[in-house]
Amino acid sequence: MSRTRKALLFSVLFLIVPIVMAYYALPSAFVAPLLSLNRSLSSLQEHTTTVAGHQVHYLDGGSGETVILLHGIFAEKDHWVDFARELTPGYRVIAPDIPGFGESSRLADQSYQYAPQVERLHALVQQLGLRQFHLAGNSMGGTIAALYAAKYPGEVLSVAFIGAPHGIRSPKLSEMEQRVAQGEAPLIARNEAEFAGMMKMLFVEPPFLPRPILLDAEASAIRNAASNLRLWEDQRRDGYQLQAALPQLKAPTLALWGEQDRVFDISGLPVLGSLLPTAERVTLPATGHLPMMERPAETATRYKAFLDS
């Protein structure tokens, strides 16, 4: 090897080795750059606004009819970024951190049950000047979308459940519901082992997450465990509001449900169909509770076909 090539090799190693060492020694320093890069690949940018006394962070990008994506409990806006990549070429996509979650405010004196969340969403869309839009959500977010569409039908062009929504009485209890009946809170992670168990419950095949992102999510879940328990109890008190709301929906509706969802059993999909016969219902094989993360491109393609139709 020539001296020039050796010098070039050493120069490259001199630059790369410290970065690799920092990646493992100081993973938190890489969280913001990694999130920013992934958002840019989906043509999304972060914004903040104030809604109902809460600072709300949201992602916004693309052009066309507006699609609002609502995450589930203890989730956040960036869970939609890979999914949104298929949509932003033809639609404007807005993905908020729902108040109480992600980077948005969580206030000790506020309720995060469904009724106030619907009103906070209404305040957000008014502030953004949106007149009509498509609503899609996962789990808690899907239920907020349905309750919103039932209350403000003139604003909602369509509703989509991207993964099972909360609030269906399934004939067969899911693994999570069985554990809840035994007094557990399976989506509350107080340590590393419980976080790993939660991830196993959410996915059939966990998506690749860069180490800094995964460690940051784990640390946040553990840090907020006590506060998360309060929000968990808020949702449990809300019970089965979705069952009452479904027959009221007038907008075209899509339900994508993971066949191996351990949070809400697939037996709930026919129940949804009986309450809303006009809904398009799709079973996603080998998929868990978060299809927009586990199979983002496939799930987004199905959703886009529904929007385009």
C-alpha positions as CSV (number, residue, x, y, z in Angstrom):
1,M,0.0,0.0,0.0
2,S,1.4,3.4,-1.0
3,R,2.1,6.1,1.6
4,T,-0.7,8.2,0.1
5,R,-3.3,5.5,0.5
6,K,-2.1,4.7,4.0
7,A,-2.4,8.4,4.9
8,L,-5.9,8.5,3.5
9,L,-6.9,5.4,5.4
10,F,-5.6,6.8,8.6
11,S,-7.4,10.1,8.0
12,V,-10.7,8.3,7.4
13,L,-10.2,6.1,10.6
14,F,-9.3,9.3,12.5
15,L,-12.7,10.7,11.6
16,I,-14.8,7.6,11.9
17,V,-13.5,5.9,15.1
18,P,-14.4,8.8,17.4
19,I,-17.9,9.0,15.9
20,V,-18.4,5.3,16.4
21,M,-17.2,5.5,19.9
22,A,-19.5,8.4,20.6
23,Y,-22.4,6.6,19.1
24,Y,-22.1,3.9,21.8
25,A,-20.7,6.1,24.7
26,L,-23.1,9.1,24.2
27,P,-26.1,7.7,22.3
28,S,-28.3,10.6,23.5
29,A,-26.3,13.0,21.3
30,F,-27.5,11.2,18.2
31,V,-31.2,11.2,18.9
32,A,-32.0,14.6,17.5
33,P,-29.9,14.2,14.3
34,L,-31.3,10.8,13.6
35,L,-34.9,12.0,14.0
36,S,-34.2,15.0,11.9
37,L,-32.7,12.9,9.1
38,N,-35.6,10.5,9.1
39,R,-38.2,13.3,9.0
40,S,-36.4,14.9,6.1
41,L,-36.6,11.7,4.1
42,S,-40.4,11.9,4.5
43,S,-40.5,15.6,3.7
44,L,-41.7,16.4,7.3
45,Q,-40.6,19.3,9.5
46,E,-41.3,19.8,13.2
47,H,-43.4,22.8,14.4
48,T,-44.8,23.9,17.8
49,T,-47.9,25.7,18.8
50,T,-50.0,26.3,21.9
51,V,-53.4,24.6,22.2
52,A,-55.7,24.6,25.3
53,G,-52.8,25.5,27.6
54,H,-50.5,22.9,26.1
55,Q,-47.4,23.3,24.0
56,V,-48.1,20.9,21.1
57,H,-45.3,19.6,18.9
58,Y,-46.3,18.3,15.5
59,L,-44.8,17.2,12.1
60,D,-46.1,18.7,8.9
61,G,-45.2,18.2,5.3
62,G,-46.3,17.3,1.8
63,S,-49.0,18.8,-0.3
64,G,-52.6,18.0,-1.2
65,E,-55.6,17.0,0.9
66,T,-54.7,17.0,4.6
67,V,-54.2,13.7,6.5
68,I,-53.9,13.9,10.3
69,L,-52.2,10.9,11.9
70,L,-52.9,10.2,15.6
71,H,-50.6,8.0,17.6
72,G,-51.6,5.6,20.4
73,I,-51.1,5.7,24.2
74,F,-47.5,6.3,25.3
75,A,-46.5,6.7,21.6
76,E,-45.5,9.8,19.7
77,K,-45.5,11.6,16.4
78,D,-42.2,10.1,15.0
79,H,-43.9,6.6,15.0
80,W,-45.6,7.8,11.8
81,V,-42.6,9.1,9.9
82,D,-41.8,5.9,7.8
83,F,-45.5,5.4,7.1
84,A,-45.8,9.1,6.0
85,R,-43.1,8.7,3.4
86,E,-45.6,7.0,1.0
87,L,-48.1,9.8,1.6
88,T,-46.4,13.1,1.4
89,P,-45.9,13.1,-2.4
90,G,-49.7,13.5,-2.8
91,Y,-51.1,14.5,0.6
92,R,-50.3,17.0,3.3
93,V,-49.5,15.0,6.4
94,I,-49.8,16.4,10.0
95,A,-48.7,14.1,12.9
96,P,-49.0,15.7,16.3
97,D,-47.8,14.7,19.7
98,I,-51.2,14.4,21.3
99,P,-51.3,16.5,24.5
100,G,-50.0,14.4,27.3
101,F,-47.6,12.5,25.1
102,G,-44.3,12.8,23.3
103,E,-42.8,16.3,23.5
104,S,-46.2,17.9,24.0
105,S,-47.2,19.2,27.5
106,R,-48.4,16.8,30.2
107,L,-50.1,18.8,33.0
108,A,-50.8,17.4,36.4
109,D,-54.1,19.1,36.8
110,Q,-55.5,18.1,33.3
111,S,-57.5,15.0,32.3
112,Y,-56.3,13.1,29.2
113,Q,-59.5,11.1,28.8
114,Y,-61.1,11.0,25.3
115,A,-63.6,13.9,25.6
116,P,-61.0,16.6,26.4
117,Q,-58.6,15.1,23.8
118,V,-61.2,15.4,21.1
119,E,-61.7,19.1,22.0
120,R,-57.9,19.7,22.0
121,L,-57.7,18.2,18.5
122,H,-60.6,20.5,17.4
123,A,-58.7,23.5,18.8
124,L,-55.5,22.4,16.9
125,V,-57.2,22.0,13.6
126,Q,-58.9,25.4,14.0
127,Q,-55.6,27.0,14.8
128,L,-54.0,25.4,11.7
129,G,-56.9,26.7,9.6
130,L,-58.1,23.3,8.5
131,R,-61.6,23.0,7.2
132,Q,-61.7,19.4,6.0
133,F,-59.3,16.5,6.4
134,H,-58.8,12.8,6.7
135,L,-58.2,11.3,10.1
136,A,-56.2,8.2,10.8
137,G,-55.1,6.8,14.1
138,N,-53.6,3.8,15.9
139,S,-55.1,2.4,19.1
140,M,-56.0,5.4,21.3
141,G,-55.5,7.7,18.3
142,G,-58.0,5.7,16.2
143,T,-60.6,6.1,18.9
144,I,-60.0,9.8,19.1
145,A,-60.4,10.0,15.3
146,A,-63.7,8.1,15.5
147,L,-65.1,10.2,18.4
148,Y,-64.0,13.4,16.5
149,A,-65.7,12.2,13.3
150,A,-68.9,11.4,15.2
151,K,-68.9,14.9,16.8
152,Y,-67.7,17.0,13.9
153,P,-68.8,15.0,10.8
154,G,-68.7,17.9,8.4
155,E,-64.9,18.3,8.9
156,V,-63.9,14.6,8.4
157,L,-63.4,13.3,4.9
158,S,-62.5,9.7,6.0
159,V,-61.5,7.7,9.1
160,A,-58.9,5.0,9.3
161,F,-57.9,2.7,12.0
162,I,-54.2,1.9,11.4
163,G,-54.1,-1.0,13.8
164,A,-56.7,-2.0,16.2
165,P,-58.5,0.9,18.0
166,H,-59.2,0.9,21.7
167,G,-62.8,0.3,22.8
168,I,-64.1,-2.8,21.0
169,R,-65.5,-5.7,23.1
170,S,-63.7,-8.6,21.4
171,P,-65.2,-12.1,21.8
172,K,-61.7,-13.4,22.7
173,L,-59.6,-11.6,25.3
174,S,-56.2,-10.5,24.1
175,E,-53.0,-11.3,26.0
176,M,-53.0,-7.7,27.3
177,E,-56.7,-7.8,28.4
178,Q,-56.1,-11.1,30.2
179,R,-53.2,-9.5,32.1
180,V,-55.2,-6.3,32.8
181,A,-57.9,-8.6,34.3
182,Q,-55.2,-9.9,36.7
183,G,-54.4,-6.4,37.9
184,E,-51.3,-5.7,35.6
185,A,-50.6,-2.7,33.4
186,P,-48.6,-4.3,30.6
187,L,-47.9,-1.1,28.7
188,I,-46.3,0.6,31.7
189,A,-42.5,-0.1,31.8
190,R,-40.7,0.6,35.1
191,N,-37.5,-1.1,34.2
192,E,-35.5,-2.5,31.2
193,A,-37.1,-6.0,31.5
194,E,-40.7,-4.5,31.5
195,F,-39.7,-2.3,28.5
196,A,-38.5,-5.4,26.6
197,G,-41.7,-7.2,27.5
198,M,-43.8,-4.3,26.2
199,M,-41.9,-4.3,22.9
200,K,-42.6,-8.0,22.6
201,M,-46.3,-7.4,23.1
202,L,-46.5,-4.6,20.5
203,F,-44.7,-6.3,17.6
204,V,-44.5,-9.7,15.9
205,E,-41.2,-8.6,14.2
206,P,-39.9,-5.4,15.9
207,P,-38.8,-2.8,13.4
208,F,-35.2,-1.7,13.2
209,L,-34.6,1.2,15.5
210,P,-31.2,2.8,15.8
211,R,-29.7,2.2,19.2
212,P,-29.9,5.8,20.4
213,I,-33.6,6.0,19.5
214,L,-34.4,2.7,21.3
215,L,-32.4,3.7,24.4
216,D,-34.1,7.1,24.5
217,A,-37.6,5.5,24.2
218,E,-36.7,3.0,27.0
219,A,-35.4,5.8,29.3
220,S,-38.5,7.9,28.6
221,A,-40.9,5.1,29.4
222,I,-39.1,4.2,32.7
223,R,-38.8,7.9,33.7
224,N,-42.5,8.6,33.1
225,A,-43.8,5.3,34.5
226,A,-45.7,6.8,37.4
227,S,-47.3,9.6,35.3
228,N,-48.1,7.0,32.6
229,L,-50.0,5.0,35.1
230,R,-52.3,7.9,35.7
231,L,-53.0,8.3,31.9
232,W,-53.5,4.5,31.7
233,E,-56.2,4.7,34.4
234,D,-57.8,7.6,32.6
235,Q,-58.2,5.5,29.4
236,R,-59.5,2.4,31.3
237,R,-62.3,4.6,32.8
238,D,-63.3,5.5,29.3
239,G,-64.0,1.9,28.6
240,Y,-65.9,1.2,25.3
241,Q,-66.9,4.6,24.0
242,L,-65.9,3.5,20.5
243,Q,-68.6,0.9,20.3
244,A,-71.2,3.7,20.8
245,A,-69.6,6.0,18.3
246,L,-69.0,3.6,15.4
247,P,-72.7,3.4,14.2
248,Q,-72.7,7.2,14.0
249,L,-69.8,7.5,11.5
250,K,-70.8,8.8,8.1
251,A,-67.4,9.2,6.5
252,P,-65.8,6.3,4.6
253,T,-63.9,4.2,7.1
254,L,-61.0,1.8,6.8
255,A,-59.9,-0.7,9.5
256,L,-56.5,-2.4,9.3
257,W,-56.0,-4.9,12.1
258,G,-52.9,-7.0,12.8
259,E,-53.7,-10.7,12.7
260,Q,-51.3,-11.3,15.7
261,D,-52.2,-8.2,17.7
262,R,-51.6,-9.1,21.4
263,V,-53.0,-5.8,22.6
264,F,-56.5,-6.1,21.0
265,D,-57.5,-9.4,19.6
266,I,-58.3,-9.9,15.9
267,S,-61.7,-11.2,16.9
268,G,-62.7,-7.6,17.5
269,L,-62.6,-6.9,13.7
270,P,-65.9,-8.7,12.9
271,V,-67.5,-6.8,15.9
272,L,-66.3,-3.5,14.3
273,G,-67.9,-4.7,11.0
274,S,-71.2,-5.5,12.7
275,L,-71.3,-2.0,14.2
276,L,-70.2,-0.2,11.0
277,P,-71.0,-2.5,8.0
278,T,-69.8,0.1,5.5
279,A,-66.3,0.0,6.8
280,E,-63.6,-1.6,4.6
281,R,-61.9,-4.2,6.8
282,V,-58.4,-5.7,6.2
283,T,-56.5,-8.3,8.2
284,L,-52.8,-7.8,8.2
285,P,-51.0,-11.2,8.4
286,A,-48.0,-11.6,10.7
287,T,-48.5,-8.1,12.1
288,G,-48.9,-6.8,15.7
289,H,-50.4,-3.7,17.2
290,L,-48.4,-1.0,15.4
291,P,-48.5,-1.8,11.7
292,M,-47.3,1.7,10.7
293,M,-44.0,0.9,12.4
294,E,-43.8,-2.9,11.8
295,R,-44.7,-2.8,8.1
296,P,-44.8,0.9,7.2
297,A,-44.6,0.8,3.4
298,E,-47.1,-2.1,3.0
299,T,-49.6,-0.5,5.5
300,A,-49.2,3.0,3.9
301,T,-49.8,1.6,0.5
302,R,-53.1,0.0,1.6
303,Y,-54.1,3.3,3.3
304,K,-53.1,5.4,0.2
305,A,-55.2,3.2,-2.0
306,F,-58.2,3.8,0.3
307,L,-57.6,7.6,0.2
308,D,-57.1,7.6,-3.6
309,S,-60.4,5.7,-4.0
